[in-house]
């Protein structure tokens, strides 16, 4: 399904057809170890689940470049054993399948020592024609001479109610910011559905606005256009 002309939703990623660019965000590698250390019970999860899901997306799109839109790692103040091991494996996997670009997120303060092992430099933003890709935790003014912004950071999700049953689903958001089209990626972290956009204050300065007219695209067994936030 196209979220915008020439930009297609492929599972939890976006694919820019003209440049064959695959965009994913907020993988938070290492979150499983961090949750377990804090005593939280988490769903059964393995790094293989991430690779399997990415493989299906990449096989379908056959990208020339793959962009991670920030928060590749999870821990703020250290590099955990899980992060060292799985990030290097992930980079090796992705580099074999396209030119790899990694945008620095707020969780990536000490990601540099890991990606340096594979000769990769972190960037604050990345431009594809009239599109700017950034993490979304801060406004980078010199990056915004564009028509379209694609960001992560917020981990958008919506909760669907059916009687007493409630299910939360990852989603894409599409709206506007300062007369530019704004698209927000769901998190590629398979341990968490994300944050319900209808509840509480948003984290990103780009979303510090009325989201009522933003369109919601839910990701489940297929892609569902749920219409506008104000109608949920």
N, C-alpha and C positions, 0 to 999 in steps of 0.2 A: 504493500500500500504506500502511495506517495503521501508524505506529509506536506510537501511543497513540490512544485514542478521540478523534476530532475533530482529530487532527494527522496529516497525510499526508506521506509522502515523495514529492516530485516531482523526479526527477533528483537534483541535488546540493543541493536546497533543501528546506525544510519549509513546509507550508502549513497554517495554522490556519483551519479551515473557517468557524467561527462569526464571526470578525472579518475574514475574507478577508485575512489577513496572510501575506505571503511572506517567508521568512527565509533568508538566505544568509550565508556567512562566509568570511573569509580569502581575499580575492581577490588580495592582494599585487600590485597593479598596480605595474609598474616592475621586477619581478623579472627579466624578460627582459634588459633593459639591464644590470642589475647582474650577472647571470651572465656575459654576454658580456664585460663590462669586466674580470671576474676571470679570463677565459680559459677558461671552461667551455663545452663544446659542449652546446647545448640543442636540443630538437626544434623543428621548424618551427612557428611560432606567430604569430598576429596578433591584434590587438585585435578584429577582426571575428569571430574564433572565439568570444570571450566574448559579444559582442552577439548572435550567432546563437543561442547556447545559451540565453541569457537570454530572447530573444524567444520561443523555443519554450515555455519554462517559464511566461512571463507570458501568452502566448496561451492556454495550457491552464488557468491558475488565475484570470486576470483579477482581480488583487489590488486591494484598496483602499489598502493600505500595504505598503511594501517596507522591510525592516529588514536592514541589513548589520551582522553581529555581530562587528565588529572587524577590524583589519588590512586595511583597504582599500588602503593603500599598503605598499611593501616596505622602502624605505631608512629606516634609523634616523635618520641625522644630516644628511640633506639632502633636498631635493625635486628629483628628477631631471627632465630634460626629458620623458621618457616619462610620468612620474607627473603632471606638470602637464597635459600634453596629454590623456592618456587618462582621468584621473579626472574632469576637467571634461566630457569627452564622455560618460562613463558617467553622471554626475549628471544631465546634460541628458536623456539617454535615459530614465533611471528616473523622474525627476520628471514626465515626461509620462504616466507609466503608473501613478502612485500616490503617496501621501504618503510621502516618503523620510525614514527615520530612520537615522542612522549612529552606531553605538556605537564608542567609542574603544578600539582595541587597543594592545598594547605596541609595535607598529610605527608607530603613528599619532601619535607624539609631536609631530611638526611637520606634521600634516595640516591643522590649523586655517587657515593662510593660503590653502589651496586651496579648502576647502569654503566659506569666508567669501565667496569670489567669487560663490557661488550662494545666499548667504543661509541657509546651513545651520549649525546649532550641533551640535557633537559632544556625546554624552551618555555617561555611564559605564555606564548600564544602562537598560533599557526594560521596562515592565510591561504585560502584557495579561491582565487578570483575575488568576487565580491562577498565572500564568506569569511568571517573570523571565528576561529575555534579557540576557546579558552576554558579555564576550569570553572570560573563563575563565583569564586569566593571574594573577588575584588574587581573593581572597574579599572581596566587598563586603557586610559584614554587614547594613547597613541596607537592602539590596536583597533580602534572602532571606526575607522574610515571605511565603512562597509555597509552593505544592505541587509545582511543576515548574520546573526550571532548564534552559534551553537555552543552550549555549555553543559556542564555536569553539576556536581557539588550538592544539589538539593535532594537527590534520590527520590523523585516524585512517585507517589503511589496514591491509590484511592481505595476506600473501603466500601464494599458492596454488601448491603444488608438484605437478608431474606428471612423475615420473621426474627427469630432469635439468633439465627446463623449469620456470622459476619466473616467475610474473606477480604484480605487486602491484596491488591494487584499492582505490580509495577506499571508505570505509564510514561508516555512522552507528553510534554506540554508544548503548545505553540501559541504564541501571542505576540505582543509588541513591547519594545522598550525604546523610548526616545525616537519614535518613528522608524525603528528598525524591526525586522522580523526576528523574534527570539524563539529558539527551539531548545528545550531542556531535555537532556537524556536521562533515562532511568539508570540506576546503578547496575553494574554487571556483577556485583557481589551476590553470590547465590545463597548466602546465609540469611539475607534480610530482604524483605519486600520493599522497604523504604519508609518514607515519612508521608503520612496522609496530608495532601495539600489543602484539604478543607478544614484542617484543625491546626491551630497554633500559628506562630509567626514564622515566616520563611527565613532561611539563613542567608541567602544571596542578596546583595544589594540590587541585583537586576530584578528580583521578585518582590522588592519592597514597594508593592503597589496593589491595587485591586486586581485580583486574578479572575474576576467573574467572566470576562470575555475570552480567556484562554481556552483553547480546545484541548481535549483530553483523548489520548489514544492508548487504550489499555492493551497490555501484552499478556496473552494467556495461550490457549491452544492455537489461536490466531490473533490477528490485530482487530480491535474493535474501536470504532470511532464513537466515543461517548458524548460528543457534543461539547457544550461549554460548561465550565466549572459552575457557573451560577445556576445551571439547571440540574445539577446532580442532587 
